[in-house]
Amino acid sequence: MKHIAILVPSFPVASETFVVTEINALLDAGHKVTVFTFEKTSVLINLSSAIEVKEIEKPDFKKILPAMFNVVKLSKAINTAIQFRSISTQSLIGYGYKIAQYLKVAKIDHLHCHFMHGPLAYGIVAAKMANITVSSIGHGHDVYVNSADLNSKLALCDFSVAVCEEMAMQFKKCEKSNVKLLHCGIDTTKFNQTPSSLSESVRLIFIGRLVEKKGLQFLLPALKHMPKEFGITLDIVGDGPMINDLMYMAEELGVRKSVRFLGEKPHAWVSENLVNYSALIAPFCVAKNGDRDTGPLVLKEAMACGLPVLTTTLMGANEIVTPNVGMKCMPSSISGISKMLYKFHELSPHKRYLLGQNAKQHVNQHYNAFKQAKQLSKWVEAL
């Protein structure tokens, strides 16, 4: 099977568990996998010892210039690099050559690039110089905010992966693109708990970075509209630039007593404690700069633990959450969230439990990381 290199801007990143999950799953599927990154961090992760992580060094143009006089190689690099406008041709050729050398030394057969911003352009140039195939996968910010040269990148990749249907439709507008749809999977063995008891009370949990696109600015006012006798509580797990604003909002709205800000928690805490809640709530919206969540893993992780999910009809969330596993409302709608919470509260504990069991089955069937890796493997092997 082909030796696959995964190219990422930084590695590992605590919030990007989907990258590590995919790497481990590709390894389990039979591939040799190597990671190339522009920034190697000290974040602790559960990565197989069989995976080599190589940090890309800054190119020394004086040293690599003599090697660049291979006419065919130089022509291929220039013809690829000039199709990108957001990065200088010199930088693209320099880094492209450096990465191409790494690819040849490691005997890489295929380069798979996570995220579609700057590093993908370097990866494409490197793959063309190394004469290997290249693919990419988009996620959110890199497609809807920092999307420079997106059409050129889609056209130059052997195939590009979209993580939800709406993103796939956008990619297909580029006539030369070869678009594949593949939702990010999770390691279901790490999220296999089951709620231990049924409860009349509604305990909600939110997990994520406290930024505009997560929609907490709409959830807190919605909680205020709930009858006090409902006794709905919300635990917020995560940190971010909106933390102080959200705490102040909770105080001003008079819901501070029912909302706990727990800060960041390790992944192990999340998997162990999700079962103590009635549902995960994720009121995703589109931020003012266009940023949005496209295929949020947190929904799948909660569902794998047997939790119903309350979310919005935005992007991948709309595909992941069906009526038999949770509830949805329109994004950025306080009244929509309020009605959804009211409706969920009115369900019997047993009906909530059944939603959670359906959710667990749905994730195991459709979002298992090993199954997703096998599909990606088929696409790579077919090139």
N, C-alpha and C positions, 0 to 999 in steps of 0.2 A: 504493500500500500504506500501511497505517496507520503513523503516527509513534508509536513505543513508548518510553515512559519506564521505565527500570529503577530501582527504589528499593531502596537498600541502607543498612544502618546506617553503615558506614564504607567508603571506597573510595579507592584499591584496597587490598586486604589480600593479603599474599604467599601465605597459605595457602588463599585462596579463588580459585584460578585458574579454577575452573569459571564464575565470574561473568563474567570477562573473555572467556573462550572463548565463552560464549553470546552476549555482546554483539557480538563480532566476527562470529560465525556469523549472527546476525540481520541484521547489516549486509550480509553477503555474500548473504543471502537476499532482499535488496531493500528492507529497512525502513530508515527513518531512526530512529536510536536516540539518546536522551539519558539521561544518568545523573543521578539525584538522590540525594544522600547527606547525612547529618547530620554527617559528619566526613570531610573531604578530607585524605588522607595524602600523604606524599612518596615512597611506595614506587614504584620504577620498574617499569613494565610495558609490554608491547607492545600498545598500544591505538591504533587507527586515529585519525588526526588529524580524521576526520569526526565523531568522538564528542565532544560537549560534556559536561563534568562540572560540575554545578551544586551548590554546597554550600548547604544549607538554613539560613537564618539564624533565630536565635531571634526569635519574634514579639514585637512591641511592642503589647501589648493596648490601650494608649491610642490608638495610631494606627489600629489596625484596627477598633476598636469602632464608629466611625460607619458603616463599610462593612458591618458585620454586621447592620444593621437592615433588610436585604432579607428580608422575612417568609418567603418560600419557601425561600431559601437557608439562613436561620438555622434554620427548622423542620427541614429535611432534615439539617443538621449535628447538631442536638440529638437528633433521633430515631435517628441512627446512633451518636452518641457514647455515649448512655446504655446502649447494649447491651454496653459494655465496662466491666468492674469494676476492672481493674488500673491504669488511668490515669485521672486526673481529667478530668471533662467539659470544664473550662476549658482544660486543656492540649491535649486532643484538638481542640477547636474552634479554638484559637489556631494550633496548628501545621497543622491541617487547612486552615484558610483560607489560611495562608501558602503551603503546597504547592499548593493549588488555583490560586492566582494564578500561580505558576510554570508550572503545567500549561497555563493559558490563554495566557500570553505565548508559550510555546514551541509552542503549537498541538498539544498531545499528544492522541492519539486513544485510547490505552490505557496503563494503568499496570500494570506487572508487578513484584511485590514479592518479593525474595529474603529468605528467613527469615520465620518466623511469630511472632516475639516482638513487642515494643512497636512498632517502626516500621511494622509491617503495619497496626496499628490506625489510626495517623496517615494511612497511605496510603489506607485504605478511606474514612475520613471525607473526605479531600481529593478522592478520585475521585467520591464522591456529590455533593460541592459543585460540582465542575467538570462534573458530568453526563457522565462518561466511564466506560468499563468498567474493571474491575480484576481482576487475577488474582494468585495467590501460589504460592510453591513452598517446601516444607519440606525441611529437611536432616537435623538430628540433635538438637543441644542445644535448638533452638527448638521441637521437637516433643515430646521426651521428658524435658526438664528444665524449661525456662522456657516452659511451655505455657499460661500464663494466657489465658483467654478464647478458647481454641482453637476451640471449637464455634461461637461467635459469628463469628469470623473466617472460618471455612469457609462458614458460611451466607450471609455478606454478600459474598463474592467471586463473580464471575461464573463462575470455575472455579478450582480449586486443584490444583496438581501435586504428586504424590507421586513420590519418586525410587526407590522399590522397592515390591514387591507387598505386603509386610507393612504398610508405612506407608499404602498405598492402602486396605487393608482397615480400618485404624483410622479413616481420614478418612470412609469411607463409613458409619460408625456415626452420623455426624451426618446426620440425615434431609434437611436442606435443602442439603447440599453437592453440588457438581458436581465430581466427582473425575476427574482424568486421571492416567495412569501414564506417566512419561517419565524414563528413566535419564539422568543427566548424561552428556554426550558429551565427547570430547577431540579436540583438533586432531591427527589422525593423521599429518599431514605433519611434525610436530615429534618424533614418536616412531616413526621408521620404520627404525631400525637393525636389523641381524641379527647374532646371535652369530657371531664370526669363526672359532671353533674349538670342537671337542668336547673335553671333559676328564673324566677319571675322577673327579677330586675334586669335592666339593660345596661351592661357595661361595655362601652365602646373603646376601641384603641385605634389611634392613628400612629403610623410609623413613617418617618421620612424627614428629609431636610426641610427646615422651616423657611420656605421661599414662596414667592407669589403663586407659582403654578400649582402648588399643592392644594390651594383653595381653603385654607383654614380661616381666612378673613370672611368667608361666607358661612362656614360651619358654626363659628361661635355665636353670631347673631341668630342663627337658626335654633341653637340650643335655648336661647332666651325665650323663644316662642313656644317652647314645650311646657305643658302644664307641670307645675312643681311636684304634684303628686306622682308623676311618672318616675321621678327620681333617676333620670338618665345621667350616667357619669361618663366622663371622657378622660382617658389617659393619653397624653401626647408624648411619644417617644421620638427624640430627635433634637437637633440644634440647628441654628442658622441665623441669618441676618435679621429675620423678623421676630425673633424670640421676645425682645422687650416690647415691641408693638403689640404682639399677641397677648402677652401678660397684661398689659395696660388695657387692651380691649376687653379681656375677660373681666377685669375689675370694673370697668365702666359699664359693662352690660349686666353686671350683677350675677355672673355665672361662675365666678372664681372658685367657689366652694365645691362645685361639681366637676371642675377641670383641674387635672394635675399635670404639670410639666415635669416629666421624668428625665429629661436630657437624653443624651446618646446612650445606647445600650449595645453591648456586643451581640453578634449574630446568635450566639448560643443562648443568650437571655431571651431573645425574641422567639426562637423555636421552642424553648421550654415554657414560656409564659403565655403564648397566644391562646392556649386552651382555657385560660382563666377568664376569657372575655366572651361576650355574646356575639360580637361581630367586629370586623375591621371596617373602619370608615375611611374613605379616600376621596374627598370632594375635588378631584382634579379640575383645573380650568386652564385657559390659555393666558399666559402672562402678557403684559403690555408690549414686551419686546418680541412676542411671538413664540416664546419658549413653551414647551408642553411635554408631558409624559406620553410616550408613544406605546409602550408595551410593558407597563409596570410589573416587576417581579413580586413586589410586596403583596399584590392581590393573589398571585398564585401560591405564595408561601403560606398565607393565611388560609386559603382554601385547602391546601394540602394538610393543614392541621385540623380541618373540620369546622372552619369558621365561615359563616355567611359573609358576604361582602356588600357594603353599601357604597356606591360610587356614582360617577356621572357617565354620560353617554359620549365621552371624549375619546377619540382615537382607539387605541388597543383595549382600553377598559370596556368599551362598548362591545367588543368581540369576546373578551374573556368572561365577562359576567352575563350569564343568561338568567331568565326569570326563575329557573329552578335552583339557582345557587346564591341568589342575592337580589338586590334591588338597585335601580338606577334613576337618576333625575338629570335634568339639563344642567350643564356647567354654569357656574357663576350665578346660581339662583338660590337666594336665601329661602324663598317660599318653597322651592322645589325640594331642598334638603329638609325643611321642616315637615312637609307632607310625607316624605320618605321615612323620616324618623318616627312620625306618628303611626304610619302604617306598619312599620317594623315592630314598634312597641305593642301594637294590638295583636300580633301573632302570639300564639301559645308557645311556651318553652319547647314543646315537642315539635312544633312546626319549624321553629328556628333551628332545632337540632337536625331535622330532616334536610333543611337547606344546606347545612354544614356538611352532612354526609354526602349529599349530591355534589357539593363543591369538591370534596376530597376525591371522589370518583372521577369527576370531570378533569381535574388536574392530572391525575395518574394516566388518564387516557390520552389527553391532548398536549400536555406540557411537560412531559418527562424529558429531562436533559439528554439522556442516552438515546432516546428515540429521535430527538432533534439533531443530535450529532451524527447519527446514522444517515439522516437525510442530507445533511451538509456534506458528509463523506461521499455519498453517491454523486452529488453534483461535482465535487472536486475530482473524483476518480473518472468521471465521464469526459473531462476536458482533454 
